[in-house]
Amino acid sequence: MTTEHKSPPIISPLAILTMVIVILSTGLILSDTTTRVWWQVLTLGVVEGITEFLPISSTAHLLIVSHMLGFEHSMGGTFEIVIQLGAVAAVVLYYARDLMSQVQALPTQRSTQRFWLGILLAFLPAALIGFFLRGWIKAVLFDSPILIASTLIIGGIALIAIERLMQQSNSIQQLDRVTPRHAFGIGMAQVFALVPGVSRSAASIMGGLVVGLDRPTATAFSFYLAIPTLGAATLVDLLSSFDQMTMNEIGYLVVGTLVSFLIAWLSIRWLLQYVAQHSFWAFGSYRVVAGILLLVLVGIGRF
């Protein structure tokens, strides 16, 4: 199992775009809300799709952009969490052929069994802590711009430092060489991503670098880990909040999820190609600058 994905997409971008347009048009026809809200939903879907797999924190960007747009249908953070399902679907689609091959090999191939055991071990720490602290995280941490700015800055510095210190000695260059011990270390690092601004992808990628994976392998492992992590978080939040949603809010979630799916699917290949040839220095620097700008906006009362 290598880190490079060479299979062609099984659904063309045109087909996906057509599907999004059809569903969006249906939502606009059925909705009794203003067009302005739909443009906000579209914007947030694009933000999620672009930022989910970049180590810059999609949650932080969604909360910041939601505030700047005056989006009033966050539903206590449910919107920002649920539209991550689009990114999960994008990963499943992108790796569809690989996943189907692994399903066939799982009963007999030990390397595949070990890989998915590793994904399970990496998933469990954040899943368990997130499940029990979900209400507190949404109520307290999602509403603290200073916390988000601080974690953006600290995470950016950590990303640059770990990249520089760890990359020279990292020798694990294939996913089938990731052991359960490596995977559990990545899972413990992912726990930090429960704090908005840390970034799930940044935490899992940095965790991968610390335990000995090279950048492409750590990034690919982070993508696979996104499937159970984001999928479970989305479903738990959706099920717990569904009975409190209006039909319009359900429409917002559907459209936001579809848009994030399209944008995330189109960005996955670029990120894999980028990290194979570049360091994470640019992402770390961006996080620091973004965090400082957010602190300035908070200081002058504009946020």
C-alpha positions in Angstrom: 0.0 0.0 0.0 1.7 3.2 -1.2 0.9 6.8 -0.4 0.4 7.8 -4.0 -3.1 7.5 -5.5 -3.0 6.8 -9.2 -6.5 5.6 -9.9 -8.6 7.9 -12.1 -11.7 9.5 -10.6 -14.8 7.3 -10.9 -17.1 10.3 -11.3 -16.2 13.3 -13.4 -16.1 16.8 -11.9 -18.8 17.8 -14.5 -21.1 15.2 -13.2 -20.6 16.3 -9.6 -21.0 19.9 -10.5 -24.2 19.1 -12.3 -25.6 17.3 -9.3 -24.7 20.2 -7.0 -26.4 22.7 -9.3 -29.6 20.6 -9.6 -29.9 20.1 -5.8 -29.1 23.8 -5.2 -31.7 24.9 -7.7 -34.3 22.6 -6.0 -33.4 24.1 -2.6 -33.8 27.7 -3.9 -37.1 26.9 -5.5 -38.5 25.2 -2.3 -37.0 27.7 0.2 -38.9 30.8 1.4 -35.7 32.5 2.6 -33.7 35.2 1.0 -31.0 34.6 -1.6 -28.5 36.2 0.7 -28.6 33.2 3.1 -28.0 30.8 0.3 -24.9 32.7 -0.8 -23.6 32.5 2.7 -24.2 28.8 2.7 -22.4 28.5 -0.6 -19.5 30.5 0.7 -19.1 28.4 3.8 -19.3 25.2 1.8 -16.4 26.4 -0.3 -14.4 27.4 2.8 -15.0 24.0 4.3 -14.0 22.2 1.1 -10.8 24.2 0.7 -9.6 24.1 4.2 -10.6 20.7 5.6 -7.5 18.8 4.4 -5.1 21.8 4.6 -3.3 22.0 8.0 -4.9 25.4 8.7 -8.1 24.5 10.6 -11.4 24.3 8.7 -13.4 24.9 11.9 -11.5 28.1 12.7 -12.1 29.4 9.2 -15.7 28.5 9.2 -16.4 30.2 12.5 -14.5 33.3 11.4 -16.2 33.5 8.0 -19.6 32.8 9.6 -19.1 35.7 11.9 -17.9 38.0 9.1 -20.9 37.1 6.9 -23.4 37.5 9.7 -24.6 33.9 9.2 -27.4 33.2 11.7 -28.0 29.5 11.0 -25.0 28.0 12.7 -27.3 26.1 15.1 -24.7 26.2 17.8 -21.9 25.0 15.6 -23.9 22.1 14.1 -23.7 23.6 10.6 -19.9 23.9 10.7 -19.6 20.3 12.0 -22.2 18.6 9.7 -20.9 20.0 6.4 -17.6 18.2 7.1 -19.5 15.1 5.8 -18.9 16.5 2.3 -15.2 16.3 2.9 -15.6 12.7 4.2 -17.5 11.7 1.0 -14.8 13.3 -1.1 -12.1 11.2 0.5 -14.2 8.0 0.1 -14.8 8.9 -3.6 -11.1 9.8 -4.2 -9.9 6.5 -2.7 -12.8 4.4 -3.8 -10.9 1.9 -5.9 -8.2 1.6 -3.2 -10.9 1.1 -0.5 -12.7 -1.5 -2.5 -9.4 -3.4 -3.0 -8.7 -3.2 0.7 -12.2 -4.5 1.6 -11.5 -7.5 -0.7 -8.0 -8.0 0.8 -9.0 -7.5 4.5 -10.0 -11.1 5.4 -6.6 -12.5 4.2 -4.0 -9.8 3.9 -2.2 -9.0 7.1 -0.8 -5.7 6.0 -4.3 -4.5 5.2 -5.6 -5.8 8.5 -2.8 -4.0 10.4 -3.4 -0.8 8.5 -7.1 -0.6 9.4 -6.3 -1.6 13.0 -4.0 1.4 13.0 -6.8 3.6 11.7 -9.1 2.3 14.5 -6.5 3.0 17.1 -5.8 6.5 15.8 -9.6 7.2 15.7 -10.4 6.1 19.3 -8.7 8.7 21.5 -10.4 11.8 19.9 -13.6 9.9 19.4 -14.0 9.0 23.0 -13.0 12.3 24.4 -15.0 14.2 21.8 -18.1 12.2 22.6 -18.1 12.9 26.3 -17.0 16.6 26.0 -19.0 17.5 22.8 -21.5 19.8 24.5 -18.8 21.7 26.4 -16.6 22.1 23.4 -19.4 23.6 21.3 -20.7 25.8 24.1 -17.4 27.2 25.3 -14.5 26.7 22.8 -16.5 27.5 19.6 -17.3 31.0 20.9 -13.8 32.1 21.8 -12.0 34.1 19.0 -9.0 34.7 21.3 -8.6 30.9 21.8 -8.9 30.3 18.0 -6.3 33.0 17.2 -4.0 31.6 19.8 -4.3 28.0 18.6 -3.7 29.2 15.0 -0.5 30.9 16.0 0.8 28.1 18.3 -0.2 25.4 15.7 1.6 27.3 13.0 4.8 27.6 15.0 4.6 23.9 15.9 4.0 22.9 12.3 7.1 24.7 11.2 9.2 23.4 14.1 8.2 19.8 13.7 8.6 19.9 10.0 12.2 21.2 10.4 13.2 18.9 13.3 11.5 15.6 12.3 11.6 15.4 8.5 15.3 14.6 8.2 15.2 11.3 10.1 11.7 10.1 9.0 12.0 6.8 7.2 8.4 5.4 6.9 7.4 6.0 3.3 4.6 3.6 2.9 1.2 3.2 4.6 1.7 -0.5 5.1 4.7 0.2 7.3 2.6 2.2 9.8 2.4 0.1 13.0 -0.3 0.2 15.6 2.2 2.1 17.9 2.7 4.7 15.2 -1.1 4.9 14.7 -1.9 5.3 18.3 0.6 8.2 18.6 -1.1 9.9 15.7 -4.4 9.4 17.4 -3.2 11.0 20.6 -2.0 14.0 18.6 -5.4 14.2 16.9 -7.0 14.8 20.3 -5.7 18.3 20.3 -7.8 19.0 17.2 -10.9 19.0 19.4 -9.9 22.6 20.2 -11.0 24.9 17.4 -8.1 26.4 15.5 -5.7 23.4 16.0 -6.8 21.6 12.8 -7.5 17.9 12.6 -5.3 17.5 9.5 -2.4 19.5 11.1 -2.6 17.5 14.4 -2.6 14.1 12.6 0.0 15.1 10.1 2.3 16.5 12.8 1.7 13.4 14.9 2.7 11.3 11.9 5.9 13.3 11.4 6.7 12.9 15.1 6.4 9.1 15.1 8.5 8.8 12.0 6.3 9.1 8.9 7.5 11.2 6.0 5.2 14.1 4.8 3.4 12.2 1.9 2.7 9.2 4.1 1.6 11.3 7.1 -0.7 13.2 4.8 -2.2 10.1 3.2 -2.8 8.5 6.6 -4.5 11.7 7.7 -6.9 11.5 4.8 -7.8 7.9 5.6 -8.2 8.8 9.3 -10.6 11.6 8.3 -13.2 9.0 7.2 -14.1 7.6 10.6 -13.2 10.7 12.6 -15.2 13.3 10.6 -17.9 10.8 9.8 -18.6 9.9 13.4 -18.4 13.5 14.6 -20.9 14.5 11.9 -23.4 11.7 12.5 -23.4 12.2 16.3 -24.0 15.9 16.0 -26.6 15.5 13.3 -28.6 12.9 15.1 -28.5 14.9 18.4 -29.7 18.1 16.7 -31.9 16.9 13.9 -35.2 17.2 15.7 -34.5 20.9 16.5 -33.9 21.9 12.8 -36.3 23.6 10.5 -36.8 22.5 6.9 -34.8 25.5 5.7 -31.9 24.6 8.0 -31.9 21.1 6.7 -31.7 22.6 3.2 -28.7 24.7 4.3 -26.9 21.6 5.6 -27.6 19.6 2.4 -26.3 22.4 0.1 -23.3 23.3 2.3 -22.3 19.6 2.5 -22.6 19.1 -1.3 -20.5 22.2 -2.0 -17.9 21.2 0.5 -17.8 17.7 -1.1 -17.2 19.1 -4.6 -14.4 21.5 -3.5 -12.7 19.0 -1.2 -12.7 16.3 -3.9 -11.1 18.7 -6.4 -8.4 19.8 -3.8 -7.3 16.4 -2.6 -5.1 15.6 -5.6 -3.4 19.0 -5.4 -2.6 18.7 -1.7 -1.0 15.2 -2.2 1.1 16.5 -5.1 2.0 19.6 -3.2 3.2 17.9 0.0 5.3 15.4 -2.0 7.5 18.3 -3.2 7.1 21.1 -0.7 7.4 21.6 3.1 4.6 22.8 5.4 6.4 26.1 6.0 3.9 28.1 4.0 0.9 26.7 5.9 2.6 27.3 9.2 3.4 30.9 8.3 -0.2 31.5 7.1 -1.5 30.2 10.4 0.7 32.6 12.3 -0.3 35.6 10.2 -4.0 34.7 10.3 -3.9 34.3 14.1 -2.2 37.7 14.5 -4.8 39.4 12.3 -7.6 37.8 14.2 -6.1 39.1 17.5 -5.9 42.6 16.0 -9.5 42.5 14.9 -10.6 41.3 18.4 -8.4 44.1 19.9 -10.0 46.9 17.9 -13.5 45.5 18.4 -14.2 44.4 14.9 -14.7 40.7 15.8 
